[in-house]
Amino acid sequence: MPHSDSDQRAPRSLPKGASHPQGPESAALPANFNDGIIISFTHERGALSEAVLIRVSYTSCAAMPMIQTVRGPIEAAELGVCYGHEHLLSGPPEPSPDEMDFVLDDEDAAALEMRSFRRAGGSAVVEMTTPDYGRDVAGLHRVSERTGVHIVCAAGYNKDPFSAPFVNGVSVEELTERFVREIVEGIDDTGIRAGLVKASSTLNEISPVAEKVFRAAAAAHLRTGAPVSTHTEAGTMALEQVRL
């Protein structure tokens, strides 16, 4: 969301259902949180619990004030009801017989589901499939054209078992350029641009491969303003992702 210095806002409270972290220094939001989006979550590890506030500056998003969909940029007001994480066309690179339920390669079925979604009041979907897990942006474009549902596709990578062949031997700087190119210029030769970057970690670990993806995703965000969406395994490593 764009922000200018002349834009005056009242002090912000946390979203409904969220809570302030407990402690003597957390009774009120700091003044500098007034200038961004506030996210609060609790991370539990055994008997320990930590609450975290994340400030996402509007100013950092100034380079990308529009929402980029597979059919082109739209105003935020056009987004409507949006499902924030979905897979319409995707699947493991070489599925075994017991993985066939993970293969989603039927555009007719995807269009049928998107029409049902639209009848229920939905108007946009963030499709989080990455190139290491069968991303098909041309197919997503056709589904969006057929149904009128806005679809946002992702740059970035899935977790290690899928991303390693794409990331091994590649520097953070090279990954950053790859993500920026997909956001700014388009994916392969389709001209379809990614609207966000995905990064993923595995259970109880951020591997060296995953760390490179996280650092490149953050760098691409700073270059373009495109948001970052992350995957955790069983909710682990959320705080470690933030600290990267």
C-alpha positions as a Markdown table, in Angstrom:
| # | Residue | x | y | z |
|---|---|---|---|---|
| 1 | Met | 0.0 | 0.0 | 0.0 |
| 2 | Pro | 1.5 | 3.3 | -1.0 |
| 3 | His | 2.3 | 5.9 | 1.6 |
| 4 | Ser | 3.4 | 9.6 | 1.5 |
| 5 | Asp | 4.7 | 11.8 | 4.2 |
| 6 | Ser | 1.6 | 14.0 | 3.9 |
| 7 | Asp | -0.7 | 11.0 | 4.6 |
| 8 | Gln | -2.0 | 11.4 | 8.2 |
| 9 | Arg | -3.2 | 8.4 | 10.0 |
| 10 | Ala | -4.7 | 7.9 | 13.4 |
| 11 | Pro | -2.8 | 5.5 | 15.8 |
| 12 | Arg | -3.3 | 1.9 | 14.8 |
| 13 | Ser | -4.7 | -0.9 | 16.8 |
| 14 | Leu | -4.1 | -4.5 | 16.2 |
| 15 | Pro | -6.5 | -6.4 | 13.9 |
| 16 | Lys | -9.5 | -8.1 | 15.5 |
| 17 | Gly | -8.5 | -11.4 | 17.1 |
| 18 | Ala | -4.8 | -10.3 | 17.5 |
| 19 | Ser | -3.3 | -9.3 | 20.8 |
| 20 | His | -0.4 | -7.2 | 22.0 |
| 21 | Pro | 2.6 | -9.1 | 23.3 |
| 22 | Gln | 2.7 | -9.4 | 27.0 |
| 23 | Gly | 5.3 | -7.4 | 29.0 |
| 24 | Pro | 5.9 | -4.1 | 30.6 |
| 25 | Glu | 7.1 | -2.5 | 27.4 |
| 26 | Ser | 4.2 | -3.6 | 25.2 |
| 27 | Ala | 1.1 | -1.9 | 26.7 |
| 28 | Ala | 0.8 | 0.3 | 23.6 |
| 29 | Leu | 2.1 | 0.2 | 20.1 |
| 30 | Pro | 5.3 | 2.2 | 19.5 |
| 31 | Ala | 4.8 | 5.5 | 17.7 |
| 32 | Asn | 6.8 | 4.3 | 14.7 |
| 33 | Phe | 4.3 | 1.4 | 14.1 |
| 34 | Asn | 1.8 | 4.1 | 13.0 |
| 35 | Asp | 3.5 | 4.1 | 9.6 |
| 36 | Gly | 2.9 | 0.5 | 8.4 |
| 37 | Ile | 0.9 | -2.7 | 8.5 |
| 38 | Ile | 1.0 | -4.5 | 11.9 |
| 39 | Ile | 1.1 | -8.2 | 12.1 |
| 40 | Ser | 1.0 | -10.1 | 15.4 |
| 41 | Phe | 1.5 | -13.8 | 15.9 |
| 42 | Thr | 2.4 | -16.1 | 18.7 |
| 43 | His | 5.1 | -18.7 | 18.3 |
| 44 | Glu | 5.1 | -21.6 | 20.7 |
| 45 | Arg | 8.0 | -23.9 | 21.4 |
| 46 | Gly | 7.4 | -26.3 | 24.3 |
| 47 | Ala | 6.5 | -24.3 | 27.4 |
| 48 | Leu | 7.9 | -21.1 | 25.9 |
| 49 | Ser | 5.8 | -18.6 | 24.0 |
| 50 | Glu | 6.9 | -15.5 | 22.2 |
| 51 | Ala | 4.7 | -12.8 | 20.6 |
| 52 | Val | 6.0 | -10.7 | 17.8 |
| 53 | Leu | 5.0 | -7.5 | 16.1 |
| 54 | Ile | 6.2 | -7.0 | 12.5 |
| 55 | Arg | 6.1 | -3.6 | 10.9 |
| 56 | Val | 5.9 | -3.6 | 7.1 |
| 57 | Ser | 6.5 | -0.1 | 5.9 |
| 58 | Tyr | 4.2 | 1.3 | 3.2 |
| 59 | Thr | 7.1 | 3.3 | 1.9 |
| 60 | Ser | 9.0 | 0.1 | 0.9 |
| 61 | Cys | 6.1 | -0.8 | -1.3 |
| 62 | Ala | 6.1 | 2.5 | -3.2 |
| 63 | Ala | 7.7 | 0.8 | -6.3 |
| 64 | Met | 4.8 | -1.5 | -6.6 |
| 65 | Pro | 1.6 | 0.4 | -5.8 |
| 66 | Met | -0.6 | -1.9 | -8.0 |
| 67 | Ile | -1.5 | -5.6 | -7.5 |
| 68 | Gln | 0.1 | -7.6 | -10.3 |
| 69 | Thr | -2.1 | -10.4 | -11.6 |
| 70 | Val | -1.5 | -12.8 | -14.4 |
| 71 | Arg | -3.7 | -10.6 | -16.7 |
| 72 | Gly | -1.9 | -7.4 | -15.6 |
| 73 | Pro | -1.9 | -4.9 | -12.8 |
| 74 | Ile | -5.1 | -3.9 | -11.0 |
| 75 | Glu | -5.9 | -1.3 | -8.3 |
| 76 | Ala | -6.2 | -2.6 | -4.8 |
| 77 | Ala | -9.9 | -1.7 | -4.7 |
| 78 | Glu | -10.5 | -4.2 | -7.6 |
| 79 | Leu | -9.1 | -7.1 | -5.6 |
| 80 | Gly | -12.3 | -7.8 | -3.5 |
| 81 | Val | -12.5 | -11.0 | -1.5 |
| 82 | Cys | -9.1 | -12.7 | -2.0 |
| 83 | Tyr | -8.0 | -16.2 | -1.0 |
| 84 | Gly | -4.5 | -15.7 | 0.1 |
| 85 | His | -2.9 | -19.1 | -0.6 |
| 86 | Glu | -4.1 | -21.6 | -3.1 |
| 87 | His | -2.8 | -24.1 | -5.7 |
| 88 | Leu | -4.8 | -24.4 | -9.0 |
| 89 | Leu | -2.2 | -25.9 | -11.4 |
| 90 | Ser | 0.7 | -27.6 | -9.7 |
| 91 | Gly | 2.3 | -30.9 | -8.8 |
| 92 | Pro | 5.6 | -32.6 | -7.8 |
| 93 | Pro | 8.1 | -32.9 | -10.6 |
| 94 | Glu | 8.1 | -36.7 | -10.8 |
| 95 | Pro | 5.1 | -37.9 | -8.8 |
| 96 | Ser | 5.1 | -41.4 | -7.5 |
| 97 | Pro | 1.9 | -43.5 | -7.7 |
| 98 | Asp | 1.0 | -42.5 | -4.1 |
| 99 | Glu | 1.5 | -38.8 | -4.9 |
| 100 | Met | -0.9 | -38.5 | -7.8 |
| 101 | Asp | -3.5 | -36.7 | -5.6 |
| 102 | Phe | -1.0 | -33.8 | -5.5 |
| 103 | Val | -1.1 | -33.4 | -9.3 |
| 104 | Leu | -3.4 | -30.5 | -10.3 |
| 105 | Asp | -3.1 | -30.3 | -14.1 |
| 106 | Asp | -6.7 | -29.9 | -15.2 |
| 107 | Glu | -7.6 | -26.4 | -16.4 |
| 108 | Asp | -11.2 | -27.3 | -16.8 |
| 109 | Ala | -11.4 | -28.5 | -13.1 |
| 110 | Ala | -9.6 | -25.3 | -12.0 |
| 111 | Ala | -12.0 | -23.1 | -13.9 |
| 112 | Leu | -15.0 | -25.0 | -12.5 |
| 113 | Glu | -13.7 | -24.4 | -8.9 |
| 114 | Met | -13.0 | -20.7 | -9.7 |
| 115 | Arg | -16.5 | -20.2 | -11.0 |
| 116 | Ser | -17.9 | -21.7 | -7.8 |
| 117 | Phe | -15.6 | -19.5 | -5.8 |
| 118 | Arg | -16.8 | -16.4 | -7.7 |
| 119 | Arg | -20.5 | -17.3 | -7.1 |
| 120 | Ala | -19.7 | -17.5 | -3.4 |
| 121 | Gly | -18.4 | -13.9 | -3.5 |
| 122 | Gly | -14.7 | -14.5 | -4.2 |
| 123 | Ser | -12.9 | -12.4 | -6.7 |
| 124 | Ala | -9.2 | -13.1 | -6.4 |
| 125 | Val | -6.7 | -15.9 | -5.6 |
| 126 | Val | -3.0 | -15.9 | -4.7 |
| 127 | Glu | -1.7 | -19.0 | -6.5 |
| 128 | Met | 1.5 | -20.0 | -4.6 |
| 129 | Thr | 2.9 | -22.6 | -6.9 |
| 130 | Thr | 6.6 | -22.1 | -7.8 |
| 131 | Pro | 8.6 | -23.3 | -10.8 |
| 132 | Asp | 10.1 | -26.2 | -8.9 |
| 133 | Tyr | 6.5 | -27.6 | -8.2 |
| 134 | Gly | 4.9 | -27.3 | -11.7 |
| 135 | Arg | 4.1 | -23.6 | -12.0 |
| 136 | Asp | 2.0 | -23.0 | -15.1 |
| 137 | Val | 1.5 | -19.3 | -15.6 |
| 138 | Ala | 0.1 | -19.6 | -19.1 |
| 139 | Gly | -2.5 | -22.0 | -17.7 |
| 140 | Leu | -3.3 | -19.7 | -14.9 |
| 141 | His | -3.8 | -16.9 | -17.4 |
| 142 | Arg | -6.3 | -19.0 | -19.3 |
| 143 | Val | -8.2 | -19.9 | -16.2 |
| 144 | Ser | -8.4 | -16.3 | -15.2 |
| 145 | Glu | -9.6 | -15.3 | -18.6 |
| 146 | Arg | -12.3 | -17.9 | -18.6 |
| 147 | Thr | -13.6 | -17.1 | -15.1 |
| 148 | Gly | -12.9 | -13.5 | -14.5 |
| 149 | Val | -11.2 | -14.3 | -11.2 |
| 150 | His | -8.0 | -12.3 | -10.5 |
| 151 | Ile | -5.0 | -14.7 | -10.1 |
| 152 | Val | -1.7 | -13.6 | -8.6 |
| 153 | Cys | 1.2 | -15.9 | -9.3 |
| 154 | Ala | 4.5 | -16.3 | -7.4 |
| 155 | Ala | 8.2 | -16.1 | -8.0 |
| 156 | Gly | 10.5 | -17.9 | -5.6 |
| 157 | Tyr | 10.8 | -21.6 | -4.6 |
| 158 | Asn | 9.2 | -24.3 | -2.5 |
| 159 | Lys | 11.1 | -26.3 | 0.2 |
| 160 | Asp | 14.4 | -28.1 | -0.2 |
| 161 | Pro | 13.3 | -31.4 | -1.8 |
| 162 | Phe | 12.0 | -29.4 | -4.8 |
| 163 | Ser | 14.1 | -26.2 | -4.8 |
| 164 | Ala | 17.6 | -27.7 | -4.4 |
| 165 | Pro | 18.1 | -28.4 | -8.2 |
| 166 | Phe | 17.2 | -24.8 | -9.0 |
| 167 | Val | 19.2 | -23.2 | -6.2 |
| 168 | Asn | 22.4 | -25.3 | -5.7 |
| 169 | Gly | 25.4 | -23.5 | -7.2 |
| 170 | Val | 23.5 | -20.2 | -7.5 |
| 171 | Ser | 24.3 | -17.2 | -5.5 |
| 172 | Val | 21.9 | -15.0 | -3.5 |
| 173 | Glu | 22.6 | -12.2 | -6.0 |
| 174 | Glu | 21.8 | -14.5 | -8.9 |
| 175 | Leu | 18.5 | -15.6 | -7.3 |
| 176 | Thr | 17.6 | -12.0 | -6.5 |
| 177 | Glu | 18.0 | -11.1 | -10.2 |
| 178 | Arg | 15.9 | -14.1 | -11.2 |
| 179 | Phe | 13.1 | -13.1 | -8.9 |
| 180 | Val | 13.3 | -9.4 | -9.9 |
| 181 | Arg | 13.1 | -10.3 | -13.6 |
| 182 | Glu | 10.0 | -12.4 | -13.1 |
| 183 | Ile | 8.4 | -9.5 | -11.2 |
| 184 | Val | 9.4 | -6.7 | -13.4 |
| 185 | Glu | 9.8 | -8.2 | -16.9 |
| 186 | Gly | 7.8 | -11.5 | -16.9 |
| 187 | Ile | 8.2 | -15.2 | -16.4 |
| 188 | Asp | 10.1 | -17.0 | -19.2 |
| 189 | Asp | 8.8 | -15.7 | -22.5 |
| 190 | Thr | 5.1 | -15.3 | -21.4 |
| 191 | Gly | 5.2 | -11.7 | -20.4 |
| 192 | Ile | 3.2 | -12.7 | -17.4 |
| 193 | Arg | 4.6 | -11.1 | -14.2 |
| 194 | Ala | 4.8 | -12.5 | -10.7 |
| 195 | Gly | 3.0 | -10.5 | -8.0 |
| 196 | Leu | 4.9 | -11.8 | -5.0 |
| 197 | Val | 7.9 | -14.0 | -3.9 |
| 198 | Lys | 7.6 | -17.2 | -2.0 |
| 199 | Ala | 10.2 | -18.7 | 0.3 |
| 200 | Ser | 9.9 | -22.0 | 2.2 |
| 201 | Ser | 11.5 | -23.8 | 5.1 |
| 202 | Thr | 11.3 | -27.4 | 6.3 |
| 203 | Leu | 10.5 | -28.9 | 9.7 |
| 204 | Asn | 12.7 | -27.4 | 12.4 |
| 205 | Glu | 15.3 | -26.2 | 10.0 |
| 206 | Ile | 16.2 | -23.4 | 7.6 |
| 207 | Ser | 18.8 | -25.1 | 5.4 |
| 208 | Pro | 21.6 | -23.3 | 3.5 |
| 209 | Val | 19.5 | -23.7 | 0.3 |
| 210 | Ala | 16.4 | -22.2 | 2.0 |
| 211 | Glu | 18.4 | -19.4 | 3.5 |
| 212 | Lys | 19.6 | -18.3 | 0.1 |
| 213 | Val | 16.0 | -18.2 | -1.1 |
| 214 | Phe | 14.9 | -16.2 | 1.9 |
| 215 | Arg | 17.7 | -13.7 | 1.5 |
| 216 | Ala | 17.0 | -13.3 | -2.2 |
| 217 | Ala | 13.3 | -12.9 | -1.6 |
| 218 | Ala | 13.9 | -10.1 | 0.9 |
| 219 | Ala | 16.3 | -8.4 | -1.6 |
| 220 | Ala | 13.8 | -8.7 | -4.4 |
| 221 | His | 11.2 | -7.2 | -2.2 |
| 222 | Leu | 13.5 | -4.2 | -1.4 |
| 223 | Arg | 14.1 | -3.8 | -5.2 |
| 224 | Thr | 10.5 | -4.0 | -6.4 |
| 225 | Gly | 8.1 | -3.6 | -3.5 |
| 226 | Ala | 6.6 | -7.1 | -4.2 |
| 227 | Pro | 5.4 | -8.8 | -1.0 |
| 228 | Val | 7.0 | -12.0 | 0.3 |
| 229 | Ser | 4.9 | -15.0 | 1.4 |
| 230 | Thr | 6.5 | -17.9 | 3.3 |
| 231 | His | 5.8 | -21.5 | 3.9 |
| 232 | Thr | 6.5 | -23.2 | 7.3 |
| 233 | Glu | 6.4 | -26.9 | 8.1 |
| 234 | Ala | 4.0 | -27.6 | 11.0 |
| 235 | Gly | 4.4 | -24.0 | 12.0 |
| 236 | Thr | 8.1 | -24.3 | 12.9 |
| 237 | Met | 10.9 | -21.7 | 12.0 |
| 238 | Ala | 8.5 | -18.8 | 11.7 |
| 239 | Leu | 10.6 | -16.5 | 13.9 |
| 240 | Glu | 13.8 | -17.7 | 12.3 |
| 241 | Gln | 12.3 | -16.7 | 8.9 |
| 242 | Val | 11.5 | -13.2 | 10.2 |
| 243 | Arg | 15.0 | -12.8 | 11.6 |
| 244 | Leu | 16.6 | -13.5 | 8.2 |
